[in-house]
């Protein structure tokens, strides 16, 4: 069981990751608007964004209480 302090820390980290994910989305969009763009850089940004999405999902799973059926 997670106590309130840990829950708040997880929520704070989740918020930070979501902001970074959104910012990366904006950077990727801007990069794709300018041709020609660096495909290697674009792939790295997309990979980082995907990693953030995975971390966000894990944190959300930790914060969601288990429901006993």
N, CA, C and O atoms as a Tripos MOL2 file, in Angstrom:
@<TRIPOS>MOLECULE
protein
  276   275    69     0     0
PROTEIN
NO_CHARGES

@<TRIPOS>ATOM
      1 N           0.8470   -1.1840    0.0000 N.3       1 UNK1
      2 CA          0.0000    0.0000    0.0000 C.3       1 UNK1
      3 C           0.8880    1.2410    0.0000 C.2       1 UNK1
      4 O           1.9180    1.2720    0.6740 O.2       1 UNK1
      5 N           0.5010    2.2320   -0.7330 N.am      2 UNK2
      6 CA          1.2620    3.4700   -0.8610 C.3       2 UNK2
      7 C           0.6810    4.5030    0.1000 C.2       2 UNK2
      8 O          -0.5350    4.6840    0.1680 O.2       2 UNK2
      9 N           1.5650    5.1850    0.8490 N.am      3 UNK3
     10 CA          1.0740    6.2160    1.7630 C.3       3 UNK3
     11 C           0.8640    7.5250    0.9970 C.2       3 UNK3
     12 O           1.1950    7.6240   -0.1840 O.2       3 UNK3
     13 N           0.3090    8.5250    1.6850 N.am      4 UNK4
     14 CA         -0.0420    9.7920    1.0410 C.3       4 UNK4
     15 C           1.1740   10.5280    0.4790 C.2       4 UNK4
     16 O           1.0950   11.1460   -0.5820 O.2       4 UNK4
     17 N           2.2890   10.4590    1.1900 N.am      5 UNK5
     18 CA          3.4980   11.1440    0.7240 C.3       5 UNK5
     19 C           4.0020   10.5310   -0.5830 C.2       5 UNK5
     20 O           4.3820   11.2460   -1.5110 O.2       5 UNK5
     21 N           3.9990    9.2120   -0.6410 N.am      6 UNK6
     22 CA          4.4160    8.5270   -1.8680 C.3       6 UNK6
     23 C           3.4470    8.8060   -3.0090 C.2       6 UNK6
     24 O           3.8610    9.0010   -4.1520 O.2       6 UNK6
     25 N           2.1580    8.8220   -2.6940 N.am      7 UNK7
     26 CA          1.1420    9.1100   -3.7070 C.3       7 UNK7
     27 C           1.3410   10.5010   -4.2810 C.2       7 UNK7
     28 O           1.2690   10.6870   -5.4950 O.2       7 UNK7
     29 N           1.5900   11.4750   -3.4220 N.am      8 UNK8
     30 CA          1.8210   12.8420   -3.8910 C.3       8 UNK8
     31 C           3.0800   12.9270   -4.7490 C.2       8 UNK8
     32 O           3.0950   13.6360   -5.7550 O.2       8 UNK8
     33 N           4.1270   12.2170   -4.3630 N.am      9 UNK9
     34 CA          5.3660   12.2120   -5.1380 C.3       9 UNK9
     35 C           5.1280   11.5840   -6.5100 C.2       9 UNK9
     36 O           5.6270   12.0840   -7.5180 O.2       9 UNK9
     37 N           4.3680   10.4900   -6.5490 N.am     10 UNK10
     38 CA          4.0520    9.8400   -7.8220 C.3      10 UNK10
     39 C           3.2110   10.7480   -8.7150 C.2      10 UNK10
     40 O           3.4360   10.8270   -9.9230 O.2      10 UNK10
     41 N           2.2500   11.4240   -8.1150 N.am     11 UNK11
     42 CA          1.4060   12.3470   -8.8920 C.3      11 UNK11
     43 C           2.2330   13.5010   -9.4530 C.2      11 UNK11
     44 O           2.0400   13.9210  -10.5940 O.2      11 UNK11
     45 N           3.1470   14.0010   -8.6440 N.am     12 UNK12
     46 CA          4.0210   15.0880   -9.0980 C.3      12 UNK12
     47 C           4.8950   14.6170  -10.2590 C.2      12 UNK12
     48 O           5.0370   15.3220  -11.2580 O.2      12 UNK12
     49 N           5.4710   13.4430  -10.1300 N.am     13 UNK13
     50 CA          6.3170   12.8890  -11.1970 C.3      13 UNK13
     51 C           5.4820   12.6350  -12.4530 C.2      13 UNK13
     52 O           5.9380   12.8860  -13.5690 O.2      13 UNK13
     53 N           4.2730   12.1410  -12.2670 N.am     14 UNK14
     54 CA          3.3710   11.8970  -13.3910 C.3      14 UNK14
     55 C           3.0870   13.2010  -14.1330 C.2      14 UNK14
     56 O           3.1030   13.2380  -15.3640 O.2      14 UNK14
     57 N           2.8310   14.2520  -13.3920 N.am     15 UNK15
     58 CA          2.5690   15.5650  -13.9990 C.3      15 UNK15
     59 C           3.7780   16.0420  -14.7950 C.2      15 UNK15
     60 O           3.6260   16.5630  -15.9000 O.2      15 UNK15
     61 N           4.9810   15.8670  -14.2400 N.am     16 UNK16
     62 CA          6.2040   16.2710  -14.9410 C.3      16 UNK16
     63 C           6.3620   15.5000  -16.2460 C.2      16 UNK16
     64 O           6.6960   16.0810  -17.2800 O.2      16 UNK16
     65 N           6.1230   14.1910  -16.1970 N.am     17 UNK17
     66 CA          6.2470   13.3580  -17.3960 C.3      17 UNK17
     67 C           5.2230   13.7430  -18.4500 C.2      17 UNK17
     68 O           5.5370   13.7520  -19.6400 O.2      17 UNK17
     69 N           4.0190   14.0570  -18.0380 N.am     18 UNK18
     70 CA          2.9750   14.4420  -18.9830 C.3      18 UNK18
     71 C           3.3220   15.7700  -19.6670 C.2      18 UNK18
     72 O           3.0720   15.9460  -20.8600 O.2      18 UNK18
     73 N           3.8910   16.6890  -18.9090 N.am     19 UNK19
     74 CA          4.3140   17.9640  -19.4910 C.3      19 UNK19
     75 C           5.4390   17.7400  -20.4910 C.2      19 UNK19
     76 O           5.4210   18.3060  -21.5840 O.2      19 UNK19
     77 N           6.4130   16.9220  -20.1260 N.am     20 UNK20
     78 CA          7.5230   16.6310  -21.0310 C.3      20 UNK20
     79 C           7.0110   15.9360  -22.2970 C.2      20 UNK20
     80 O           7.4800   16.2330  -23.3960 O.2      20 UNK20
     81 N           6.0670   15.0270  -22.1510 N.am     21 UNK21
     82 CA          5.4800   14.3160  -23.2900 C.3      21 UNK21
     83 C           4.7930   15.3090  -24.2310 C.2      21 UNK21
     84 O           4.9670   15.2400  -25.4480 O.2      21 UNK21
     85 N           4.0230   16.2180  -23.6700 N.am     22 UNK22
     86 CA          3.3260   17.2260  -24.4720 C.3      22 UNK22
     87 C           4.3180   18.1450  -25.1830 C.2      22 UNK22
     88 O           4.1410   18.4800  -26.3540 O.2      22 UNK22
     89 N           5.3670   18.5470  -24.4570 N.am     23 UNK23
     90 CA          6.3910   19.4080  -25.0490 C.3      23 UNK23
     91 C           7.1010   18.7070  -26.2080 C.2      23 UNK23
     92 O           7.3590   19.3180  -27.2450 O.2      23 UNK23
     93 N           7.4150   17.4260  -26.0250 N.am     24 UNK24
     94 CA          8.0530   16.6670  -27.0980 C.3      24 UNK24
     95 C           7.1370   16.5730  -28.3130 C.2      24 UNK24
     96 O           7.6060   16.6330  -29.4500 O.2      24 UNK24
     97 N           5.8570   16.4280  -28.0860 N.am     25 UNK25
     98 CA          4.8950   16.3730  -29.1760 C.3      25 UNK25
     99 C           4.9410   17.6620  -29.9890 C.2      25 UNK25
    100 O           4.8910   17.6320  -31.2190 O.2      25 UNK25
    101 N           5.0360   18.7890  -29.2960 N.am     26 UNK26
    102 CA          5.1110   20.0820  -29.9700 C.3      26 UNK26
    103 C           6.4150   20.2200  -30.7490 C.2      26 UNK26
    104 O           6.4150   20.7190  -31.8750 O.2      26 UNK26
    105 N           7.5200   19.7810  -30.1600 N.am     27 UNK27
    106 CA          8.8210   19.8540  -30.8290 C.3      27 UNK27
    107 C           8.8070   18.9920  -32.0930 C.2      27 UNK27
    108 O           9.2950   19.4150  -33.1410 O.2      27 UNK27
    109 N           8.2550   17.8000  -31.9920 N.am     28 UNK28
    110 CA          8.1710   16.8950  -33.1460 C.3      28 UNK28
    111 C           7.3280   17.5300  -34.2530 C.2      28 UNK28
    112 O           7.6970   17.4820  -35.4260 O.2      28 UNK28
    113 N           6.2040   18.1200  -33.8780 N.am     29 UNK29
    114 CA          5.3420   18.7650  -34.8730 C.3      29 UNK29
    115 C           6.0620   19.8950  -35.5780 C.2      29 UNK29
    116 O           5.9900   20.0140  -36.8010 O.2      29 UNK29
    117 N           6.7630   20.7330  -34.8100 N.am     30 UNK30
    118 CA          7.5030   21.8460  -35.4050 C.3      30 UNK30
    119 C           8.6290   21.3540  -36.3060 C.2      30 UNK30
    120 O           8.8760   21.9220  -37.3700 O.2      30 UNK30
    121 N           9.3060   20.3010  -35.8780 N.am     31 UNK31
    122 CA         10.4070   19.7500  -36.6670 C.3      31 UNK31
    123 C           9.8940   19.2230  -38.0100 C.2      31 UNK31
    124 O          10.5480   19.4000  -39.0380 O.2      31 UNK31
    125 N           8.7450   18.5880  -38.0010 N.am     32 UNK32
    126 CA          8.1970   18.0130  -39.2240 C.3      32 UNK32
    127 C           7.6700   19.0810  -40.1830 C.2      32 UNK32
    128 O           7.5260   18.8270  -41.3780 O.2      32 UNK32
    129 N           7.3840   20.2670  -39.6630 N.am     33 UNK33
    130 CA          6.9090   21.3590  -40.5120 C.3      33 UNK33
    131 C           8.0180   21.9180  -41.3920 C.2      33 UNK33
    132 O           7.7480   22.4270  -42.4800 O.2      33 UNK33
    133 N           9.2450   21.8290  -40.9380 N.am     34 UNK34
    134 CA         10.3630   22.3870  -41.6850 C.3      34 UNK34
    135 C          11.0400   21.2900  -42.4900 C.2      34 UNK34
    136 O          11.5460   20.3130  -41.9370 O.2      34 UNK34
    137 N          11.0400   21.4660  -43.7860 N.am     35 UNK35
    138 CA         11.6840   20.4690  -44.6560 C.3      35 UNK35
    139 C          12.9850   21.0470  -45.1680 C.2      35 UNK35
    140 O          13.0220   22.2480  -45.4400 O.2      35 UNK35
    141 N          14.0260   20.3080  -45.3170 N.am     36 UNK36
    142 CA         14.1630   18.9200  -44.8900 C.3      36 UNK36
    143 C          14.4710   18.8720  -43.3880 C.2      36 UNK36
    144 O          15.1300   19.7640  -42.8550 O.2      36 UNK36
    145 N          14.0030   17.8530  -42.7340 N.am     37 UNK37
    146 CA         14.2700   17.6990  -41.3080 C.3      37 UNK37
    147 C          15.1570   16.4900  -41.0710 C.2      37 UNK37
    148 O          15.2590   15.5910  -41.9050 O.2      37 UNK37
    149 N          15.7880   16.4960  -39.9190 N.am     38 UNK38
    150 CA         16.7490   15.4620  -39.5340 C.3      38 UNK38
    151 C          15.9920   14.2090  -39.0750 C.2      38 UNK38
    152 O          15.3790   14.1990  -38.0080 O.2      38 UNK38
    153 N          16.0450   13.1630  -39.8890 N.am     39 UNK39
    154 CA         15.3110   11.9330  -39.5630 C.3      39 UNK39
    155 C          15.8450   11.2580  -38.3000 C.2      39 UNK39
    156 O          15.0750   10.6780  -37.5340 O.2      39 UNK39
    157 N          17.1460   11.3310  -38.0810 N.am     40 UNK40
    158 CA         17.7300   10.7050  -36.8810 C.3      40 UNK40
    159 C          17.2190   11.4210  -35.6290 C.2      40 UNK40
    160 O          16.8260   10.7840  -34.6510 O.2      40 UNK40
    161 N          17.2330   12.7370  -35.6780 N.am     41 UNK41
    162 CA         16.7350   13.5120  -34.5400 C.3      41 UNK41
    163 C          15.2490   13.2320  -34.3150 C.2      41 UNK41
    164 O          14.8050   13.0800  -33.1770 O.2      41 UNK41
    165 N          14.4940   13.1650  -35.3920 N.am     42 UNK42
    166 CA         13.0660   12.8890  -35.2880 C.3      42 UNK42
    167 C          12.8240   11.5150  -34.6600 C.2      42 UNK42
    168 O          11.9560   11.3730  -33.7980 O.2      42 UNK42
    169 N          13.5780   10.5150  -35.0810 N.am     43 UNK43
    170 CA         13.4290    9.1740  -34.5030 C.3      43 UNK43
    171 C          13.7700    9.1710  -33.0160 C.2      43 UNK43
    172 O          13.0810    8.5300  -32.2220 O.2      43 UNK43
    173 N          14.8200    9.8790  -32.6380 N.am     44 UNK44
    174 CA         15.2020    9.9440  -31.2210 C.3      44 UNK44
    175 C          14.1140   10.6050  -30.3900 C.2      44 UNK44
    176 O          13.7930   10.1460  -29.2940 O.2      44 UNK44
    177 N          13.5510   11.6820  -30.9130 N.am     45 UNK45
    178 CA         12.4810   12.3720  -30.1900 C.3      45 UNK45
    179 C          11.2550   11.4780  -30.0430 C.2      45 UNK45
    180 O          10.6360   11.4300  -28.9800 O.2      45 UNK45
    181 N          10.9110   10.7760  -31.1110 N.am     46 UNK46
    182 CA          9.7510    9.8800  -31.0470 C.3      46 UNK46
    183 C           9.9960    8.7170  -30.0860 C.2      46 UNK46
    184 O           9.0820    8.2850  -29.3820 O.2      46 UNK46
    185 N          11.2150    8.2200  -30.0600 N.am     47 UNK47
    186 CA         11.5570    7.1290  -29.1380 C.3      47 UNK47
    187 C          11.4710    7.6190  -27.6910 C.2      47 UNK47
    188 O          10.9640    6.9140  -26.8180 O.2      47 UNK47
    189 N          11.9680    8.8210  -27.4500 N.am     48 UNK48
    190 CA         11.8810    9.4100  -26.1060 C.3      48 UNK48
    191 C          10.4230    9.6030  -25.6990 C.2      48 UNK48
    192 O          10.0440    9.3300  -24.5600 O.2      48 UNK48
    193 N           9.6130   10.0770  -26.6400 N.am     49 UNK49
    194 CA          8.1890   10.2930  -26.3670 C.3      49 UNK49
    195 C           7.5010    8.9760  -26.0200 C.2      49 UNK49
    196 O           6.6830    8.9240  -25.1020 O.2      49 UNK49
    197 N           7.8320    7.9140  -26.7520 N.am     50 UNK50
    198 CA          7.2600    6.6000  -26.4800 C.3      50 UNK50
    199 C           7.6880    6.0890  -25.0970 C.2      50 UNK50
    200 O           6.8880    5.4970  -24.3730 O.2      50 UNK50
    201 N           8.9480    6.3240  -24.7420 N.am     51 UNK51
    202 CA          9.4270    5.9420  -23.4140 C.3      51 UNK51
    203 C           8.6780    6.6760  -22.3160 C.2      51 UNK51
    204 O           8.3440    6.0970  -21.2820 O.2      51 UNK51
    205 N           8.4160    7.9570  -22.5490 N.am     52 UNK52
    206 CA          7.6490    8.7420  -21.5800 C.3      52 UNK52
    207 C           6.2320    8.1940  -21.4450 C.2      52 UNK52
    208 O           5.6850    8.1220  -20.3440 O.2      52 UNK52
    209 N           5.6480    7.8110  -22.5760 N.am     53 UNK53
    210 CA          4.2930    7.2570  -22.5450 C.3      53 UNK53
    211 C           4.2550    5.9890  -21.6930 C.2      53 UNK53
    212 O           3.3120    5.7780  -20.9310 O.2      53 UNK53
    213 N           5.2730    5.1530  -21.8240 N.am     54 UNK54
    214 CA          5.3520    3.9300  -21.0210 C.3      54 UNK54
    215 C           5.4900    4.2540  -19.5310 C.2      54 UNK54
    216 O           4.8350    3.6340  -18.6930 O.2      54 UNK54
    217 N           6.3430    5.2260  -19.2070 N.am     55 UNK55
    218 CA          6.5190    5.6240  -17.8020 C.3      55 UNK55
    219 C           5.2210    6.1860  -17.2400 C.2      55 UNK55
    220 O           4.8620    5.9050  -16.0960 O.2      55 UNK55
    221 N           4.5170    6.9790  -18.0400 N.am     56 UNK56
    222 CA          3.2410    7.5530  -17.6120 C.3      56 UNK56
    223 C           2.2390    6.4330  -17.3220 C.2      56 UNK56
    224 O           1.5400    6.4720  -16.3100 O.2      56 UNK56
    225 N           2.1700    5.4520  -18.1940 N.am     57 UNK57
    226 CA          1.2420    4.3350  -18.0000 C.3      57 UNK57
    227 C           1.5660    3.5650  -16.7190 C.2      57 UNK57
    228 O           0.6620    3.1770  -15.9790 O.2      57 UNK57
    229 N           2.8670    3.3430  -16.4570 N.am     58 UNK58
    230 CA          3.2560    2.6270  -15.2300 C.3      58 UNK58
    231 C           2.8660    3.4200  -13.9790 C.2      58 UNK58
    232 O           2.3570    2.8490  -13.0150 O.2      58 UNK58
    233 N           3.1010    4.7220  -13.9960 N.am     59 UNK59
    234 CA          2.7450    5.5400  -12.8410 C.3      59 UNK59
    235 C           1.2340    5.5800  -12.6410 C.2      59 UNK59
    236 O           0.7550    5.5080  -11.5100 O.2      59 UNK59
    237 N           0.4910    5.6930  -13.7250 N.am     60 UNK60
    238 CA         -0.9660    5.6960  -13.6140 C.3      60 UNK60
    239 C          -1.4650    4.3760  -13.0450 C.2      60 UNK60
    240 O          -2.4120    4.3570  -12.2590 O.2      60 UNK60
    241 N          -0.8360    3.2770  -13.4340 N.am     61 UNK61
    242 CA         -1.2220    1.9650  -12.8970 C.3      61 UNK61
    243 C          -0.9330    1.8840  -11.3970 C.2      61 UNK61
    244 O          -1.7070    1.2960  -10.6420 O.2      61 UNK61
    245 N           0.1840    2.4790  -10.9720 N.am     62 UNK62
    246 CA          0.5110    2.4760   -9.5390 C.3      62 UNK62
    247 C          -0.4690    3.3130   -8.7420 C.2      62 UNK62
    248 O          -0.7750    2.9900   -7.5940 O.2      62 UNK62
    249 N          -0.9660    4.3880   -9.3410 N.am     63 UNK63
    250 CA         -1.8790    5.2910   -8.6400 C.3      63 UNK63
    251 C          -3.3140    4.8080   -8.6560 C.2      63 UNK63
    252 O          -4.1240    5.2550   -7.8450 O.2      63 UNK63
    253 N          -3.6440    3.9000   -9.5680 N.am     64 UNK64
    254 CA         -5.0040    3.3800   -9.6530 C.3      64 UNK64
    255 C          -5.1420    2.2160   -8.6720 C.2      64 UNK64
    256 O          -4.3950    1.2400   -8.7400 O.2      64 UNK64
    257 N          -6.1000    2.3340   -7.7650 N.am     65 UNK65
    258 CA         -6.2690    1.2460   -6.7870 C.3      65 UNK65
    259 C          -6.7730   -0.0240   -7.4590 C.2      65 UNK65
    260 O          -7.5510    0.0120   -8.4130 O.2      65 UNK65
    261 N          -6.2990   -1.1510   -6.9240 N.am     66 UNK66
    262 CA         -6.7480   -2.4480   -7.4160 C.3      66 UNK66
    263 C          -8.1850   -2.6690   -6.9850 C.2      66 UNK66
    264 O          -8.5430   -2.4410   -5.8300 O.2      66 UNK66
    265 N          -8.9930   -3.1100   -7.9150 N.am     67 UNK67
    266 CA        -10.3930   -3.3890   -7.6120 C.3      67 UNK67
    267 C         -10.5540   -4.8970   -7.4940 C.2      67 UNK67
    268 O         -10.2540   -5.6450   -8.4240 O.2      67 UNK67
    269 N         -11.0190   -5.3170   -6.3640 N.am     68 UNK68
    270 CA        -11.2100   -6.7450   -6.1310 C.3      68 UNK68
    271 C         -12.5800   -7.1240   -6.6890 C.2      68 UNK68
    272 O         -13.6080   -6.5870   -6.2770 O.2      68 UNK68
    273 N         -12.5670   -8.0550   -7.6270 N.am     69 UNK69
    274 CA        -13.8190   -8.4630   -8.2900 C.3      69 UNK69
    275 C         -14.5530   -9.4710   -7.4480 C.2      69 UNK69
    276 O         -15.6260   -9.9340   -7.8360 O.2      69 UNK69
@<TRIPOS>BOND
     1     1     2 1
     2     2     3 1
     3     3     4 2
     4     3     5 am
     5     5     6 1
     6     6     7 1
     7     7     8 2
     8     7     9 am
     9     9    10 1
    10    10    11 1
    11    11    12 2
    12    11    13 am
    13    13    14 1
    14    14    15 1
    15    15    16 2
    16    15    17 am
    17    17    18 1
    18    18    19 1
    19    19    20 2
    20    19    21 am
    21    21    22 1
    22    22    23 1
    23    23    24 2
    24    23    25 am
    25    25    26 1
    26    26    27 1
    27    27    28 2
    28    27    29 am
    29    29    30 1
    30    30    31 1
    31    31    32 2
    32    31    33 am
    33    33    34 1
    34    34    35 1
    35    35    36 2
    36    35    37 am
    37    37    38 1
    38    38    39 1
    39    39    40 2
    40    39    41 am
    41    41    42 1
    42    42    43 1
    43    43    44 2
    44    43    45 am
    45    45    46 1
    46    46    47 1
    47    47    48 2
    48    47    49 am
    49    49    50 1
    50    50    51 1
    51    51    52 2
    52    51    53 am
    53    53    54 1
    54    54    55 1
    55    55    56 2
    56    55    57 am
    57    57    58 1
    58    58    59 1
    59    59    60 2
    60    59    61 am
    61    61    62 1
    62    62    63 1
    63    63    64 2
    64    63    65 am
    65    65    66 1
    66    66    67 1
    67    67    68 2
    68    67    69 am
    69    69    70 1
    70    70    71 1
    71    71    72 2
    72    71    73 am
    73    73    74 1
    74    74    75 1
    75    75    76 2
    76    75    77 am
    77    77    78 1
    78    78    79 1
    79    79    80 2
    80    79    81 am
    81    81    82 1
    82    82    83 1
    83    83    84 2
    84    83    85 am
    85    85    86 1
    86    86    87 1
    87    87    88 2
    88    87    89 am
    89    89    90 1
    90    90    91 1
    91    91    92 2
    92    91    93 am
    93    93    94 1
    94    94    95 1
    95    95    96 2
    96    95    97 am
    97    97    98 1
    98    98    99 1
    99    99   100 2
   100    99   101 am
   101   101   102 1
   102   102   103 1
   103   103   104 2
   104   103   105 am
   105   105   106 1
   106   106   107 1
   107   107   108 2
   108   107   109 am
   109   109   110 1
   110   110   111 1
   111   111   112 2
   112   111   113 am
   113   113   114 1
   114   114   115 1
   115   115   116 2
   116   115   117 am
   117   117   118 1
   118   118   119 1
   119   119   120 2
   120   119   121 am
   121   121   122 1
   122   122   123 1
   123   123   124 2
   124   123   125 am
   125   125   126 1
   126   126   127 1
   127   127   128 2
   128   127   129 am
   129   129   130 1
   130   130   131 1
   131   131   132 2
   132   131   133 am
   133   133   134 1
   134   134   135 1
   135   135   136 2
   136   135   137 am
   137   137   138 1
   138   138   139 1
   139   139   140 2
   140   139   141 am
   141   141   142 1
   142   142   143 1
   143   143   144 2
   144   143   145 am
   145   145   146 1
   146   146   147 1
   147   147   148 2
   148   147   149 am
   149   149   150 1
   150   150   151 1
   151   151   152 2
   152   151   153 am
   153   153   154 1
   154   154   155 1
   155   155   156 2
   156   155   157 am
   157   157   158 1
   158   158   159 1
   159   159   160 2
   160   159   161 am
   161   161   162 1
   162   162   163 1
   163   163   164 2
   164   163   165 am
   165   165   166 1
   166   166   167 1
   167   167   168 2
   168   167   169 am
   169   169   170 1
   170   170   171 1
   171   171   172 2
   172   171   173 am
   173   173   174 1
   174   174   175 1
   175   175   176 2
   176   175   177 am
   177   177   178 1
   178   178   179 1
   179   179   180 2
   180   179   181 am
   181   181   182 1
   182   182   183 1
   183   183   184 2
   184   183   185 am
   185   185   186 1
   186   186   187 1
   187   187   188 2
   188   187   189 am
   189   189   190 1
   190   190   191 1
   191   191   192 2
   192   191   193 am
   193   193   194 1
   194   194   195 1
   195   195   196 2
   196   195   197 am
   197   197   198 1
   198   198   199 1
   199   199   200 2
   200   199   201 am
   201   201   202 1
   202   202   203 1
   203   203   204 2
   204   203   205 am
   205   205   206 1
   206   206   207 1
   207   207   208 2
   208   207   209 am
   209   209   210 1
   210   210   211 1
   211   211   212 2
   212   211   213 am
   213   213   214 1
   214   214   215 1
   215   215   216 2
   216   215   217 am
   217   217   218 1
   218   218   219 1
   219   219   220 2
   220   219   221 am
   221   221   222 1
   222   222   223 1
   223   223   224 2
   224   223   225 am
   225   225   226 1
   226   226   227 1
   227   227   228 2
   228   227   229 am
   229   229   230 1
   230   230   231 1
   231   231   232 2
   232   231   233 am
   233   233   234 1
   234   234   235 1
   235   235   236 2
   236   235   237 am
   237   237   238 1
   238   238   239 1
   239   239   240 2
   240   239   241 am
   241   241   242 1
   242   242   243 1
   243   243   244 2
   244   243   245 am
   245   245   246 1
   246   246   247 1
   247   247   248 2
   248   247   249 am
   249   249   250 1
   250   250   251 1
   251   251   252 2
   252   251   253 am
   253   253   254 1
   254   254   255 1
   255   255   256 2
   256   255   257 am
   257   257   258 1
   258   258   259 1
   259   259   260 2
   260   259   261 am
   261   261   262 1
   262   262   263 1
   263   263   264 2
   264   263   265 am
   265   265   266 1
   266   266   267 1
   267   267   268 2
   268   267   269 am
   269   269   270 1
   270   270   271 1
   271   271   272 2
   272   271   273 am
   273   273   274 1
   274   274   275 1
   275   275   276 2
@<TRIPOS>SUBSTRUCTURE
     1 UNK1         2 RESIDUE 1 A UNK
     2 UNK2         6 RESIDUE 1 A UNK
     3 UNK3        10 RESIDUE 1 A UNK
     4 UNK4        14 RESIDUE 1 A UNK
     5 UNK5        18 RESIDUE 1 A UNK
     6 UNK6        22 RESIDUE 1 A UNK
     7 UNK7        26 RESIDUE 1 A UNK
     8 UNK8        30 RESIDUE 1 A UNK
     9 UNK9        34 RESIDUE 1 A UNK
    10 UNK10       38 RESIDUE 1 A UNK
    11 UNK11       42 RESIDUE 1 A UNK
    12 UNK12       46 RESIDUE 1 A UNK
    13 UNK13       50 RESIDUE 1 A UNK
    14 UNK14       54 RESIDUE 1 A UNK
    15 UNK15       58 RESIDUE 1 A UNK
    16 UNK16       62 RESIDUE 1 A UNK
    17 UNK17       66 RESIDUE 1 A UNK
    18 UNK18       70 RESIDUE 1 A UNK
    19 UNK19       74 RESIDUE 1 A UNK
    20 UNK20       78 RESIDUE 1 A UNK
    21 UNK21       82 RESIDUE 1 A UNK
    22 UNK22       86 RESIDUE 1 A UNK
    23 UNK23       90 RESIDUE 1 A UNK
    24 UNK24       94 RESIDUE 1 A UNK
    25 UNK25       98 RESIDUE 1 A UNK
    26 UNK26      102 RESIDUE 1 A UNK
    27 UNK27      106 RESIDUE 1 A UNK
    28 UNK28      110 RESIDUE 1 A UNK
    29 UNK29      114 RESIDUE 1 A UNK
    30 UNK30      118 RESIDUE 1 A UNK
    31 UNK31      122 RESIDUE 1 A UNK
    32 UNK32      126 RESIDUE 1 A UNK
    33 UNK33      130 RESIDUE 1 A UNK
    34 UNK34      134 RESIDUE 1 A UNK
    35 UNK35      138 RESIDUE 1 A UNK
    36 UNK36      142 RESIDUE 1 A UNK
    37 UNK37      146 RESIDUE 1 A UNK
    38 UNK38      150 RESIDUE 1 A UNK
    39 UNK39      154 RESIDUE 1 A UNK
    40 UNK40      158 RESIDUE 1 A UNK
    41 UNK41      162 RESIDUE 1 A UNK
    42 UNK42      166 RESIDUE 1 A UNK
    43 UNK43      170 RESIDUE 1 A UNK
    44 UNK44      174 RESIDUE 1 A UNK
    45 UNK45      178 RESIDUE 1 A UNK
    46 UNK46      182 RESIDUE 1 A UNK
    47 UNK47      186 RESIDUE 1 A UNK
    48 UNK48      190 RESIDUE 1 A UNK
    49 UNK49      194 RESIDUE 1 A UNK
    50 UNK50      198 RESIDUE 1 A UNK
    51 UNK51      202 RESIDUE 1 A UNK
    52 UNK52      206 RESIDUE 1 A UNK
    53 UNK53      210 RESIDUE 1 A UNK
    54 UNK54      214 RESIDUE 1 A UNK
    55 UNK55      218 RESIDUE 1 A UNK
    56 UNK56      222 RESIDUE 1 A UNK
    57 UNK57      226 RESIDUE 1 A UNK
    58 UNK58      230 RESIDUE 1 A UNK
    59 UNK59      234 RESIDUE 1 A UNK
    60 UNK60      238 RESIDUE 1 A UNK
    61 UNK61      242 RESIDUE 1 A UNK
    62 UNK62      246 RESIDUE 1 A UNK
    63 UNK63      250 RESIDUE 1 A UNK
    64 UNK64      254 RESIDUE 1 A UNK
    65 UNK65      258 RESIDUE 1 A UNK
    66 UNK66      262 RESIDUE 1 A UNK
    67 UNK67      266 RESIDUE 1 A UNK
    68 UNK68      270 RESIDUE 1 A UNK
    69 UNK69      274 RESIDUE 1 A UNK
